[in-house]
Amino acid sequence: MPGTTKSFTAQNLESGARLALLGIVVNASLATIKIVTGVIGHSYVLIADGVESTIDIFGSMVIWFGLKVAAEPPDDEHPYGHGKAEPVAAAVVAIMVLIAALALAVQSVREILTPHHSPAPFTLAVLVLVVLVKEFLARRVLHAADAIGSSAVKTDAWHHRSDAITSVAAFIGISIALIGGPGWEPADDWAALLACGLIAYNGWRLLTPALHETMDSAPPRELQEDVLRVARAVSGVTEVEKCRIRKMGLDYYVDIHVGVSADLTVRDGHQIGHDVKDALRAAKPSIADVLVHIEPIEPHPAARPV
């Protein structure tokens, strides 16, 4: 059983790391295209979009590094493994998103107050390409994040979606500037400012669950209900008194108090504890370990032989 759980976790971490590397390659390509196009086409919103993609590169690198560290096996200094590196990486990237949103917002306001040329029409074609690529990548990464239960990978997915949202706002702003003509040049800068608000919102939305996970917040209620159901179904279990679950990276650790008949021998009670542990790990491969406390339950007086 231990080998199965380790293989399950290692496979998921490897899958997340591959997606992070894919994000680095895509973001590097799109950042170059957007910044060059923005400079040539007189569009600050496109330049801001390119800067955001550049930040995405570092974000994906942090995610990749965090997943690699999380995959390290337990050692003397980290007996529960290195799984916390995964939510820490997610929190770091979320903070990077918030800082980027603030910096771009400040620059957007400066551009609004500074007269400049209208954006070139060809910048719209670049934005359409960016939206299609980034939304496709966001959906793919988000699907993988839900499958493996990784907050870091989910952060990376919403990082891609933030880029797509920024590009949509840029498309709208540039279109208004081109249609409106003279006097409407700042429209793309206002669009950049709006995009900054959306980026900041996503950054905060990603930071909250990452912080909760580092603070050992309770897992989804569905998982706890499944654990209780499986434990109660084990032969010899009279009741389940307590159940605490915490997440460590992609793994879950369960601390459960199981009641058994007080008339059983120590050996029999110990075996029931092993049965509970094996049943939980078989039902939920994401459970890395189970600590079972055996509690003696006195038989009801009516059930005692006369």
Secondary structure, 3 states (H helix, E strand, C coil): CHHHHHHHHHHHHHHHHHHHHHHHHHHHHHHHHHHHHHHHCCCHHHHHHHHHHHHHHHHHHHHHHHHHHHCCCCCCCCCCCCCCHHHHHHHHHHHHHHHHHHHHHHHHHHHHHCCCCCCCCCHHHHHHHHHHHHHHHHHHHHHHHHHHCCHHHHHHHHHHHHHHHHHHHHHHHHHHHHHHCCCCCCHHHHHHHHHHHHHHHHHHHHHHHHHHHHCCCCCCHHHHHHHHHHHHCCCCCCEEEEEEEEEECCEEEEEEEEEEECCCCHHHHHHHHHHHHHHHHHHCCCEEEEEEEEEEECCCHHHCCC
